[in-house]
Amino acid sequence: MSNVLIIDNDDGTGSSLCRAVTGLGHDASWRKSLREGVPLAVSRPFDVVFLDIHLPDGNGLDLLPVIQAAPSSPEIIIMTGADEPDAAETVIRSGAWDYVTKGAPPEEIRLPLVRAIQYRQEKLFCSRKNVTALKRDGIVGSSRKLTACLDLVAQAAVNDTTVMITGETGTGKELFARAIHHNSGRAGGNFVVVDCAALPDTLVESLLFGHEKGAFTGAEHGRDGLIRQAHGGTLFLDEVGELSVSVQRAFLRVLQEHRFRPLGGSGEVESDFRLVSATNRDLDALVQGGQFRSDLLFRLRSFTIEIPPLRDRLDDVKELVRYHMDRLCERYGLAHKGFAPEFLQSLGAYAWPGNVRELINTLDRVIASARYEPTLFPKHLPSDIRIQAARAAGGHVRQGDASPAPVRGLPPLHDFRDEAAHRAENNYLHELIAITGGNITEACRISGLSPSRLYALMKNHHIHRRYFDPDAETE
């Protein structure tokens, strides 16, 4: 049995839909406005939402993204008038499941509902089956967003298509690449990492393609390059956006032919590898700027997995803390530690601009300050995390209060998420300034951003360039 929500102010349409839903053995809830329907869609686990476009308090399409972002991610069926010829295009572009015309016969309404529910049930079954059997390689968490990523890992692992993994610095892109490899038919082969940001221009061809004896001064022995070492396994291009244009050209041919010529070699060598790449940069912007080849990008992006930042999956913080704290205690030969509830609350209130990597580093610092203490409290955390947690609390709830006061005027979910991301970026940039002392080269190294991207972010947050470049002129 599934749960279905109907948001429509027309009495005839609403009652007809309720009968159709309950007649199929499902539960139906009916609301007549966006003000009543959207909060319900976000707070309860609905499988399908029938959403009218024209409602007394607004256009249903304007709040469709909020409903799609609800924890249950319901399938949405748009209801349109018979005089709306562009309805199909509207539905496809919005990401909704389907559309029905108001006043249509019952069978035309029931079929999209039956198909949407069938799709959800099959998707849920496959997702649980895939994720349960998946070798996670240290990927920790069970939030909805992480589970969706793991489902994509399972899909990618069963074929040999090229995969691009995107996400902010510190989200664990290499872990996901390793998970694809270890769950694939190539798990018995090598997983070869190419750190594209660290490839020296003078040695790049030798490192990638290998060389024969005598190919250059000092080449006393022949050596396989990284591409050949990945034969039968997976080649992982980490930070692929850092590849120079000349190397991009060479890689494009290797991807097409899976053949290359080692330095000093008289013939070509084959390498049967599966390619996975990762980046925290906007490659489309690099293509527009002439810094990345569009034909290479098309080949790299056959299948894409976007890793969510930790601030978007804070439900995983507790699991991450337990897993990594136990691992750190074992490394240092310490007894496992307990957590006061306030310790975890403080971690959950922090934006984590450095993502999981920053969380792990923080726990390492906590171990240093509470080496032999059995229980961890907020006082063991760095001051910046404690300060942000205190600001998040806002002084509305004191220890000992039974429950917080109800929140009024809650913004739409996408507005709240955008505001939180903006605050996190702002905090990160100011911390970056403090840590690097205004050194732009060091700031780019730590953040993983290009100078142009860093300055663009600074402009968005009204941070003057002089904080990073003392010689910059005052605007």
N, C-alpha and C positions, 0 to 999 in steps of 0.2 A: 504494500500500500504506500502511495506517495502523497506528499503534501503539495497542494496547488493553491496559489494566491491569485485572486482576480482583482485588478485595480481598474474600475470602470464606474462612471457615475450614472450610466443608463440602466434603469431598473429592469427593463426587458432583457437586455443583453446579459446583465449580471446574473439574474435568476436563471436564464437559459444555460449559461456556462456552469453555474453551480449544479444544475441537474445533470448536465453532461459529465461533469467530473465525478460526482457521487455515483452516477449510474455505472461508471467503470470501476467502482470500488475504492476510490481515492477520497481523501479529505479535502474539502474546499473552504477557503476563507475569502471573504469579499469585503473590499473597502472601496469607497466612492471618491477618494481624492488622493493626491500625491502626499499631502500632509499626513494622512492616516496610513496610507499603504506602504510608503518607502521605509519608514522606521520599522514597520512590521517585517518587511522583506529582509531587512538587515539583521534583525534580532532573532528571527526564528528560522529553522532549517527547511526552507522550501525547495522542492525539486523543480517546479515549473511556476513561472509567473506570467499570467496574461496581462498585458499592459496596453491600455488605451493611449493613443497619441494625444487626443484632445480632451483635457480634463479641466474642471472649473478653476483650478489653481495653477495651471501651467501645462507645458508640453511634456508628455511622458518620455520622449526621446532625450530630453535634457538631463533627466535623472537616471536614464538607463545605465550609464557607467557605474553609478553608485550601487544599483541593484546587482550588477554583474560582479562588483567587488565584495559583495556580502560573503560571509564565511562559508555558506553552503554553495556559492557560485551557481545559482539556479539557471536553468534554460529559460529564455524569455521569448514569448510568442506575442508579437505586436498585433494589435487590433486596429484596422484601418477602415475608412469609409469606402464605399463602392466607387466614389468619384475621385479616387487618388491613384492615378495610373503609374506613378513612380514609386509605389509602395515596395515592390520587390527590390529595387535598387537601394532604397532607404534601409530595408532590413539587412541586406547583405553587408552594407557599409557599417552598420551599427554593431554587427556581431551577434544579432539575435538569432534564435533558432529558426523561426519561420514567421509568417503572418497569416491572419485570417481576416476575412471581410465581415464586418458587422452585418447581421441578418442572414448569414450563410446557413445552409442546411446543417443539421446536427452532425452528419457524417463528415462534412468538410472541416468541422471543428475538432471532432474526436481524433481524426487521423494524425494531425500534427502533435497532439498531446500524447497519443500512444507512442509515436516514434521518438519523441523527446524523452519520455520516461524509459523506453527501451535503450536508447543511447546512453543515458546516465547509468543505468544498471550495468550494462556491459562494460562501460568505461570504468566504473568503480571496481568491478570484479577483476578486470585486467590489471588495473593499477595496483590493487592489493596483492594480486598474485606476483606481479613483476617486482614490486618494491620489497615484498617479504623475502623473495628468493635472491635479491640483489646483494652482491658483495659490496659493502659501502666504502671500504678503504678509509675509515676514519671520518666519514661524513655523518655528523650527529644531528638528530632532531626529528621531530614528527609533525611539524606544523604543516598546514595545508600547502603553503607556497613551496616548502622544501620537498614535500611528497610529490608535488607536480613536477618538480625538476628531476627527481629520482625516476619518475615514470618516463620522462624523456630520455634519461640515461639508459634505461632498460630498452627503450625503442631503438636508440642509436646502437646499442651493443649487438643487436641481432643482424646488422648489415654492415657493409664496408664503406658506406658513404662518408664523405668528409664532413667533419663536425666543427662548428665554431662555438666556443664558449665565451660569453661576454659577462661582464660584471665588474664592480668596483675592486680596487686593490684590497686584498685581504679577505675576499669572500671564499677563497678556496678553489679557484678554477683548476689548479693542477690536480687536486683531489678528485674532482669530477672527471677529468681526463683519464686519470688512472682507473677510476671505477668503470669507465667505458671499456678500457683495455682489458681489465681483469674479468669482466663479464662477457667478453666477446670470444669468438673462436680463435683469436690471436693471443689469448692469455699466456700461452706457452712461449711466445716470442718475447723479444726485448721491448721495453718501453723506453724510448730514447727521447730525452728532453733537449731541445734546442732553445737556449736563452737568447732570443733575437736581440734583446737590448744590450747584450754583452759580447756580441760577435765583433771581434776586431777587424777592421777593413783589410788589414794586411794579411790576415790568415783565414778570412772567411771561406774562400774557395777550398783551401786545404782541409779545414774543419768539416765542411759539409760534404765535399765530394771525395776526400781522401787524396793520396798521392802515391806515385810510384817511386822506387828507389832512384835517387839522383835527380828528382824533378826540380830541386832547388838546393842551394847551398845548405848543407847540414842534414839533408834528407838521406840518411844512411840506410834507412829501411823503408819499405812501402808500408802504408797504413790505410785501413778502411776509414772513410769519413762517416759522419753521423747518419747520413741517409742510407748507406750500405749496412750499417750496424742495425738499422730498423727493419731489415729484410725479414719478412715473416711475422713482424710485430707492428708496433704503433710508433709513428713519428709525431712528437708533440712540439709544435711551434709556440712557445710561450712568449707573450707580448709581440705578436706577429706584426702589429702596427709599427714597430720600430725597425723593420727591415728596410734597408736602403733600396732605392728603385732598381739599381743594377742587380741586386740579389733577388728581388721580386721577379725580374725577367727570367733569371735562371731557374727559379723555383717553378715558374709557370710551365716551363718545358718539362721539368721533372714530373710534375703532376700529370701532365698530358701523356707522357711516354713511359714514365717509371724507368727511364734509362738516363745515364749521364756518363761523362768522361772524367775519370780522375786526373789530377794534375800530372802531366808527364806521361799519361797513358796513351797507347796507340789505338785502343778500342773502347767501346762503351760497355758499361756494367749495368746489369738490371738490379732493381730492388723492389720487391713486392711488399710495400708498406701500406698501412692505413693512416691517414693524416687527420690529426686533431689539432686545432689551433685555439688560442685564447688571446683576448685583448681587453683592456679597460679603456680603450680609446674609441672615438667615434670614427669608424673607418669610412663611412659615407662622406663625412666632412673632409677627411684626408683625400678621398678620391676627387672631391670638388676642388680641392686646393692643389691637385696634381702631385700629391705626395704618396699616393697609393694607386696601383693599377686596378682599374675596374674589372678587367677580365680575370685577374687573380682573385679579387674579392668574390666574384660570382662562383668560382670554383671552391673557395674556402667555405662559403656560406650555404652549402647544400642543406645542412640541418643545423639549426641554431638552438642553443640552450642558454637562457639568460639566468644567471645566479642572482637571487634577490639579496640586497644588503641586509645586514643583521638587524637594522632598525625596523625592517619590514617583516621580520619573523622573530620577534622578541619572545614568543611562546617557546622558542627553542633554547633560550638562555639557560634555564635551569638544567636541562640535559647536557648542554655544552659545558657548563661549570662542573657538574658532577664527573663527567667523562675526563675532562682535561685536568681537573684537580687530582683525581685518583691517579692519573698517569704521571703527573708531576711528583706526587708524593712517593710513588714507586721509584721514580728516577732518583730522587734524593734520599731514598731509604727512610722515609718518614711514615708514621701511622696515618691512616686516612682521617680526614677532618670532617667535622660537622659544620652546618651552616645555621646561623640565626636567620629567621625569616626576613629581618630587616636587611641582611647582607644581600640576599637575592633580590629584594625589592629595589635596593639601590642600583644593582647591576641592570635590572629591568627598566629603570628610569633613565638610563644613560643612552645617548644616541649612537654610540659606537661608530664614529667616522672611519676608523681603521678596521671595522668589521671583525670577523672571527680572529684574525691575526692579532688585533689589538686586545681582544678579550684574553687570548692565551698569554700574551705578554703581561697583561695586568695580573693574571693569576700567578704568573711566575714571580712578580713583585710582591704579591700577597704572601706567597710562601716564604719569601725572604724576611718579611716583617712579622710573621706569625709561625716561625719554624717549628716550635715545639708546643704551641697552643692547640688544644684539641678542637676548639670551636671558633669559627670565623665570624666577626662582627663588622659593621660598616667602618669602624675605626681602623681596620686593617687595609681599607681601600685607599687609593690615591685621592688627594684632596679634590682634584677637578671632578672626579666621578661623584664624590659625596656632595659637592656643591651643586652639580646639575640635578642630582636626585632631590636635594632640598628645594631647589627652585621648581622642579616638577610637582612636588607636593604642594607648594604654594602656601603652606601654613594652614590649609583648610582642615587637615586631619592630624590630631595629636595622638601619640601613643596612648592606648587605652580606650580611645573612642570606639564605640561599637561598630559604627559604619559611617562612611562619608556622606556629606549632604548631597542631595540630588543635583546633578549638573543641568543647568538650564541653558538654552540657546546653543545646543550642540551643533556644530557646523556639519555640512554634508561630508561624507567619508573622504571623497577625493580632495576637498579643500583642506581637511585636517591633515591628510597624508602629505599634500604638497607643502603645507606650512611647516610640518615637522621636518621634511627633507630640507627645506630652505634653512631652517634653524640649524640643522645638523651640519650643512655645508658651511654656514657662517662660522659656527664654532670651530670646525675643522681648520678653516683658513686662518683664523686668529691663532689657533694652537700651532699651526705650521709656521707662522711668522715668528712666534716666540721660540720655537724649538730650533729653527734654522738661523735665527738672528738676521733674517732678511737676505740670506744667500739664495739667489734664484736657482742656481744649479743644484744645490742640496735640496731645496724645496721640491724641485721636479723629480729628483731621485727618490725622495721619500714618498711623495704623493703618486708617482707613476704618471703624472700629467706632463704634457708638452708645455713649453713656455707660453705658446699662444693660447692654449686651453686654460692654463692657470690665470693668465691675465684677463681672459674673458670672464672667468668665474669671479675674479676680484672686482671687475667692473659691475657685474650683476649684483654684488653685495656692497657696492659703494666703498670698496677698500682701495685707497690710492696706491699707485705703483711705487711711490717713494718708500713704502714700508718694506718693499723687497729690493728696490733699486735706489740707493741714496742719491744717485746722480740724476734721477729723473726730474724733469722740470715740473714746477707746480702748474697745474692747469688753471 
